[in-house]
Amino acid sequence: MKEQIFELTTTELKEIANALQDKITEGLKADKQEIAAIPTHIKPAENIPDGKVLALDWGGTNFRAAIVEFKNGKASILESRKAPLSKDETKGFTADRLHEEMTKVIAQLATLDEKVTRIGYCFSYPAACRLNGDAILLRWTKGIDIPDMIDQAVGELLLKYLNNHKEIKPKFENIKVLNDTVACLFAGLEDAGYESYIGLIVGTGTNMAGLMPLNKIDKLNSVGDKLVPVNLESGNFNPPHLTVIDGLVDAMSNNKDCQRFEKAISGGYLGEMYKTVFMDQKIKYNFDGEDLSNVINNPAQYTEEQVKVAKAVQERSAKLVAASLAGMVQVLTAQNPTLKKIGLAADGSVFWSENAQQQCGYKKIVEETLQQLLPAGVTVTVLKKLKEPNLIGSAIAALS
């Protein structure tokens, strides 16, 4: 049976969790490791000042721009616009061409006025954070490839472009760049009552972030114990117990030998996994994660084997996510053995995908599997589904 290749035992999942823990530890000790473990030098303000900011979000599928206003510590999105900006739309792009397309979206915001001088930019690609809140692009993922932006300051490039563009009224003074997992983490902090928090994205791509004491991030050589967000870039994890199917999907990708974990679990690759299993059959070339869910939710329209494989691919994805969360928790509890209660701020179309009964079946598999893998006495609670966490988290960063 083809679906059996995707089965994972509890023992194997624990081995994956332990392997990730080791890789995170290596990333906290030195740069340029498999798990980058990038500290984000933006501390969310405890009391967010009133004001309006431009919040941007680019995660691999769409580019979104919004005006977010804070009053008395509460955020409201005044308006937002979006446009497709995936690997297909950006093929052959330069940095200027990318920023021109972004500017077209931003210029549609009617409430963008001279009072908006700060930008929060949720940029969901591997980037090294600078002390001023900007970030240097390390490499592209999710099929994006714009070579002249590698090793460049993402925020500075966009800020200069916008301030020199005739269609943009305000002159922006500052831009803060953060990853979507960190933005999600920031947005989740509003749900008080937890000793620590993890940010998780499982959508087109995948990643995790957590709060860690500065003195536990060895590569910073800091004696302070202030908690800072650490963006793992966990999609680059190369876990044990991958299959020959994973190898084929990786070999056919445009970034071979990179992002192996992401290719095993995220929406940008689940369709590729399914197509590879059935490479001897006629399946549309752009079959994706949404199509995979359609197979699961409409079994009468497909063969029994196709449905079983689709379910197996999705279930393995959820169990791998649970194993990665367990690995992250093992790191956090090693840093702080008294830690018992952790809040999980999760976002992404895959994580919150619903089955035919309008239930979050993927989330349920993650939760049930995680219970088998967590250290004794430690709980991880999935926080309620956040409303626009990337935009809200970016706005918080802009005002911090």
C-alpha positions in Angstrom: 0.0 0.0 0.0 1.5 3.3 -1.1 0.3 5.2 1.9 2.3 3.1 4.3 5.5 4.8 3.3 4.4 7.9 5.2 3.7 6.1 8.5 5.8 7.2 11.6 6.0 5.5 14.9 6.0 7.3 18.2 9.7 6.2 18.6 10.5 7.8 15.3 8.7 11.0 16.1 10.7 11.2 19.4 13.9 10.7 17.5 12.9 13.6 15.2 12.1 15.8 18.2 15.5 15.0 19.7 17.3 15.7 16.4 15.7 19.1 16.1 16.6 19.9 19.7 20.2 19.2 18.9 20.1 21.3 15.7 18.5 24.3 17.6 21.2 24.0 20.2 23.9 24.2 17.5 22.2 27.2 15.9 22.1 29.0 19.3 25.9 28.5 19.6 27.1 29.6 16.2 25.9 31.1 12.9 25.5 29.3 9.6 24.1 26.1 11.1 21.2 24.0 9.7 18.9 25.7 12.1 19.8 29.4 11.9 18.2 30.4 15.3 18.1 34.1 14.4 17.6 36.5 17.3 15.1 39.3 16.4 16.2 42.7 17.9 12.7 44.0 18.3 11.2 43.9 21.8 7.4 44.3 21.7 6.3 47.4 23.7 4.5 46.6 26.9 2.3 49.7 26.4 1.8 50.3 22.7 1.4 54.0 21.8 -1.6 55.3 19.9 -1.0 55.8 16.2 -1.4 54.5 12.6 1.2 52.4 10.8 1.6 50.8 7.4 1.7 47.0 7.9 3.0 44.8 5.1 2.9 41.0 4.8 4.6 38.9 2.1 4.6 35.2 2.8 5.0 33.4 -0.5 1.5 33.6 -2.0 0.1 37.1 -1.7 1.4 40.5 -0.8 -0.8 42.5 1.6 -0.7 46.1 2.7 -2.9 47.5 5.5 -3.3 50.6 7.6 -3.4 49.5 11.3 -4.4 51.9 14.0 -3.8 51.4 17.7 -6.0 53.1 20.3 -5.6 52.4 24.0 -3.5 49.4 23.2 -6.1 47.8 20.9 -5.5 47.3 17.2 -7.9 47.8 14.3 -7.3 47.3 10.6 -8.7 50.4 8.9 -8.3 48.9 5.4 -6.2 46.4 3.5 -5.3 45.5 0.0 -3.6 42.5 -1.6 -2.4 41.0 -4.8 -0.9 37.7 -5.9 2.9 37.6 -5.5 4.1 34.0 -5.6 6.9 32.2 -7.4 4.9 32.4 -10.6 4.2 36.2 -10.5 7.8 37.0 -9.5 9.6 34.9 -12.1 12.5 36.9 -13.5 12.0 39.8 -11.1 14.7 42.3 -9.9 14.4 44.1 -6.6 13.0 47.2 -8.3 10.4 45.2 -10.2 9.3 43.6 -6.9 9.0 46.9 -5.1 7.1 48.4 -8.0 4.5 45.7 -7.7 4.3 46.2 -4.0 3.9 49.9 -4.5 0.9 49.4 -6.7 -0.8 47.6 -3.8 0.3 50.2 -1.2 -0.9 53.1 -3.3 -4.5 51.8 -3.2 -4.8 52.5 0.5 -7.1 55.5 0.9 -6.1 56.0 4.6 -2.4 56.2 3.8 -1.6 59.8 4.8 1.2 62.0 6.1 0.6 60.8 9.6 1.7 57.3 8.6 5.5 57.4 9.0 6.3 53.9 10.3 6.2 50.6 8.5 6.0 47.1 10.0 7.0 44.5 7.3 6.3 40.8 7.9 8.9 39.2 5.5 8.6 35.5 5.6 12.0 34.4 4.3 15.3 33.6 6.0 16.9 36.9 7.0 19.4 38.0 9.6 18.0 40.7 11.9 20.0 43.9 12.4 20.1 45.9 15.6 18.0 48.7 14.0 15.1 46.4 13.3 15.9 45.8 9.6 17.0 42.4 8.2 19.5 41.0 5.7 18.1 38.5 3.3 20.1 35.2 3.6 18.3 33.1 0.9 15.0 32.7 -0.8 12.5 29.9 -0.1 9.1 28.8 -1.4 10.3 29.0 -5.0 11.0 32.7 -5.0 14.3 33.7 -6.7 15.3 37.4 -6.9 19.1 37.3 -6.9 20.0 41.0 -6.5 18.3 41.1 -3.1 20.5 38.4 -1.5 22.7 39.9 1.3 20.8 43.2 1.1 18.8 45.0 3.8 15.2 44.2 3.0 13.6 47.1 4.8 16.1 49.8 3.6 15.6 48.8 0.0 11.9 49.1 0.2 12.0 52.3 2.3 14.1 54.1 -0.2 11.9 52.9 -3.1 8.7 54.1 -1.4 10.2 57.5 -0.4 11.3 58.2 -4.0 8.0 57.1 -5.6 5.6 59.8 -6.9 2.4 57.9 -6.0 3.2 57.5 -2.3 2.3 60.6 -0.3 4.0 60.2 3.1 7.7 60.1 3.8 8.5 57.1 5.9 10.9 57.5 8.8 11.4 53.9 10.0 10.8 50.3 9.0 10.9 47.2 11.1 11.3 43.8 9.4 10.3 40.6 11.1 9.5 37.0 10.2 5.9 35.8 10.2 6.6 33.4 13.1 7.8 36.4 15.2 4.8 38.5 14.1 2.5 35.6 15.1 4.3 35.3 18.4 3.8 39.1 19.0 0.1 38.8 18.2 -0.2 35.8 20.5 1.2 37.7 23.5 -2.2 39.3 24.0 -3.4 36.0 25.4 -1.9 36.2 28.9 -1.5 33.5 31.4 1.4 31.4 29.9 5.0 31.1 31.1 6.3 31.2 27.5 5.1 31.3 23.9 5.9 29.6 20.6 5.0 31.1 17.2 4.2 28.5 14.5 3.4 28.9 10.8 2.2 26.0 8.7 0.9 27.3 5.4 2.7 27.7 2.1 5.9 27.3 4.1 6.6 26.5 7.7 8.7 27.9 10.6 8.8 28.4 14.3 9.9 31.1 16.8 10.2 31.2 20.5 11.1 33.5 23.4 14.6 32.8 24.8 16.9 34.5 27.4 19.8 36.4 25.8 22.3 34.5 28.0 21.1 31.2 26.6 21.9 32.3 23.0 25.6 31.6 23.2 26.6 33.2 20.0 25.5 36.6 21.3 27.9 36.4 24.3 25.4 38.3 26.4 25.0 38.1 30.2 21.5 39.5 30.2 18.5 37.4 30.8 15.9 39.5 28.9 13.7 37.3 26.7 14.0 38.0 22.9 12.2 36.3 20.0 14.3 33.8 18.2 13.4 32.9 14.6 14.5 29.3 14.1 14.1 29.0 10.3 13.1 25.5 11.1 11.9 24.7 7.6 15.6 24.0 6.8 15.7 21.1 9.3 16.7 17.9 7.7 14.9 15.3 9.9 15.5 11.6 10.1 13.0 9.1 8.7 12.2 10.9 5.4 11.3 8.7 2.5 12.4 8.2 -1.1 9.3 10.3 -2.1 10.8 13.2 -0.1 14.0 12.7 -1.9 12.3 12.9 -5.3 10.4 16.1 -4.4 13.6 17.6 -3.2 15.5 16.7 -6.3 12.8 18.3 -8.5 12.8 21.5 -6.5 14.7 24.7 -7.3 16.6 24.6 -4.0 17.8 21.0 -3.7 19.1 19.9 -0.3 17.5 22.9 1.4 14.3 23.3 3.4 13.8 19.5 3.7 11.4 19.8 6.6 9.3 22.4 4.8 9.1 20.2 1.8 7.7 17.4 4.0 5.0 19.3 5.7 4.0 22.6 4.1 1.2 23.5 1.6 3.7 24.6 -1.0 4.9 21.0 -1.3 2.2 18.6 -0.1 0.7 18.6 -3.6 4.1 17.7 -5.0 4.3 14.8 -2.6 1.0 13.4 -3.8 1.9 13.9 -7.5 5.2 12.1 -7.0 3.4 9.1 -5.5 1.1 9.0 -8.5 3.6 10.0 -11.2 2.3 7.2 -13.4 -1.2 8.9 -13.5 -2.6 12.0 -15.1 -2.7 14.7 -12.5 -2.8 18.4 -13.2 0.6 20.0 -13.1 -0.3 22.6 -10.5 -2.0 20.2 -8.0 -1.4 21.8 -4.6 -2.2 21.6 -0.9 -5.7 22.9 -1.5 -6.3 20.1 -4.1 -5.0 17.6 -1.6 -7.6 18.7 0.9 -10.2 18.4 -1.8 -9.3 14.7 -2.3 -9.7 14.1 1.4 -13.0 15.9 1.8 -14.6 14.5 -1.4 -13.6 10.8 -1.3 -16.4 9.7 -3.7 -14.7 11.6 -6.5 -11.4 9.7 -6.2 -10.1 6.2 -6.0 -9.7 4.5 -2.6 -5.9 4.5 -3.0 -5.8 8.2 -3.9 -7.8 9.1 -0.8 -5.6 7.0 1.5 -2.4 8.5 0.1 -3.8 12.1 0.5 -4.8 11.4 4.1 -1.4 9.8 4.8 0.5 12.8 3.4 -1.5 15.3 5.5 -1.4 13.2 8.6 2.4 12.7 8.4 2.7 16.5 8.0 0.7 17.1 11.2 2.7 14.5 13.1 6.0 16.0 11.9 4.8 19.4 13.1 4.0 17.9 16.6 7.5 16.4 16.7 9.1 19.7 15.8 7.1 21.5 18.6 8.2 18.8 21.0 11.8 19.5 20.0 11.3 23.2 20.6 9.8 22.6 24.0 12.7 20.4 25.0 15.0 23.4 24.2 12.9 25.8 26.2 12.6 23.5 29.2 16.3 22.8 29.1 16.9 26.6 29.3 14.3 26.9 32.1 13.5 23.6 33.9 10.6 25.3 35.9 8.7 26.0 32.6 5.4 24.1 32.5 2.8 26.1 30.7 3.4 27.2 27.1 1.0 29.0 24.7 1.2 28.2 21.0 0.2 31.0 18.6 -0.3 29.2 15.3 -1.1 30.5 11.8 -1.3 29.2 8.3 -3.8 27.7 6.0 -2.6 24.1 6.5 -2.6 24.2 10.3 -6.2 25.6 10.4 -7.5 23.6 7.5 -11.0 22.1 8.0 -12.3 18.7 7.0 -15.7 18.0 5.5 -17.3 18.4 8.9 -15.9 22.0 9.3 -13.6 20.7 12.0 -9.9 21.6 12.2 -8.7 18.0 11.6 -5.0 19.0 11.1 -4.8 20.9 14.4 -6.4 17.9 16.2 -3.8 15.5 14.9 -1.0 17.9 16.0 -2.5 18.2 19.5 -3.1 14.5 20.0 0.4 13.6 18.7 2.0 16.3 20.8 0.6 14.8 24.0 2.6 11.7 23.4 5.9 13.6 22.9 6.0 16.4 25.5 8.2 16.2 28.6 6.3 15.1 31.7 4.3 17.9 33.3 4.6 20.3 30.4 1.5 21.5 28.5 1.3 23.3 25.2 -2.1 25.0 24.5 -3.0 26.1 21.0 -4.3 29.6 21.4 -7.5 30.7 19.6 -7.1 31.4 16.0 -5.6 34.8 15.6 -7.1 37.5 13.4 -4.6 38.8 10.9 -1.5 38.0 13.1 1.0 39.0 10.5 -0.4 42.5 10.1 -1.1 43.0 13.8 2.3 41.7 14.8 4.0 43.8 12.2 2.2 46.9 13.5 3.2 46.1 17.0 6.8 45.9 15.8 6.5 49.2 14.0 5.3 51.0 17.2 7.8 49.3 19.5 
